[in-house]
């Protein structure tokens, strides 16, 4: 399908907004927008913004307009699934759009920005930034500068300050969960600082659940609703699946005895099912079998219409050997601490680690060509980088590597992530499905037992023992208060700060503690309250969130009851997980009884 929009059309729709920004800049003597006065500028900025519209997906690895295939997911607003078509329809000024793997967070964010302009109601210029690009040498402020420079702005501090205060900017930050671990805290602080200092801008962040940004009182979290069966037909139509195939596929999903059908709650999963079904005419019965078929499908999708034709692999490896090598590569990528995008030197380093654990090898560049050009599971990202097409590809095939490990090495892996599992969070979610017995026995049961033993004194203990436990697991826990308005009011600026923990992927203790703290301080409404309760004043704050009141002081004033209830809820959730894991292990161990039975003799 042809692109629905042109750069010139986008530029024309933006012209009123451009004129408004220019008029304000002249009024305040800001000189960074001189190039915006050229007649050709609207088309040029249209080109820049059109780049937000063009995406690559596992369904269409070549760049394509999202308008040609995108089926908008619903957002859970007030507990009800609601279609939100453009940016100005998103409730709230500072928002986190939260979704699990494959819910289409990135494409949704891009669509909201583009549709805002196409609606001819654009109030803000979208700045779309992929947070995965941030690093120790490239922070959020530099990313904003680079994006504004691409909009022909001669950027300096005065120009940036004017633009942000004008309220004519929407800051769209994609993939908080993809920020490198070492720079997460800095990025979090930068995002919050901008949202607090410039309340006129709209800041929308996408993230998977359980990240630091969702724990900020500055941001409201809105969840993306699961894809329902009633949406399958319009979604498939958007993908270009014929009515006949759509009916057959939906019937196959409905009649499938496999667990796959229960997992089709995201656009990504339904897309992958379509790809495998088109190649196999059936839905595999297990998740491992499904992903194995997917790997075979992506390697043959270019050729399945060409009779008697088999594409030659650059590596010279069979599909099975190449898949195992790719699984090794994915595991070593995470093990090395790298994210979704690899520079050439990193790619080569990870490849060397991968072949050390493989019975097969080939030239590194030929392996890269097979994965990028044939399978399209990774794509070239700039001159010297390669990126996984979707983060879930990296995570699933890393999990598949663990699934192939022998018992001794599997125990070593699971034992290690009990103590340090943060970076393996999504890999572990896949392993729960594809290696459920060993996941339950060697990871989940030990992890829950260890955590419950650590928090046990907080359940029935005295105030001091509970506080001691929380100081150990969340040493900086507290509440930030900041002034609100001119009437002497205060609001919660943030909760925390929270320290990441290995068990965060099991039960989100942070969210439970936020609820407990919120209940605890709901009566703090004025500056006078803060002064009289805590002998502190928001004006003396050294943090943009406000003045920080540690948990120990909060408990001294309000007591421990709400925190105790929160820890009891946490323990109940952990107990439920432990029982589920024990059931999985027990069911598997019962199978061994089969081999102890002897045949009856006559």
Secondary structure by P-SEA (a helix, b strand, c coil): ccccccaaaaaaaaaaaaaaaaaaaaaacccccccccccaaaaaaaaaaaaaacccccccccccccccbbbbbbcccccccccccccccccccbbbbccccccaaaaaaaaaaaaaaaaccccccccccccccccccccaaaaaaaaaaaacccccaaaaaaaaaaccbbbbbccccccccccaaaaaaaaaaaaaacccbbbbbbbcccccccccccbbbbbbbcccccaaaaaaaaacccaaaaaaaaaaaaacccccccccccaaaaaaaaaaaaacccccccaaaaaaaaaaaaacccccccccbbbbbcccccaaaaaaaaaaaaaaaaaacccccccaaaaaaaaaaaaaaccccccaaaaaaaacccccccccccccccccccaaaaaaaaaaaaaaccaaaaaaaaaaaccccccaaaaaaaaaccaaaaaaaccaaaaaaaaaaaacccccccaaaaaaaaaaaccbbbbbbbbccccccccccccccccccccccccaaaaaaaaaaaaaacccccaaaaaaacccccccccccccccccaaaaaaccccaaaaaaaaaaaaaaaaaaaaaaaaaaaaaaaacccccccccc
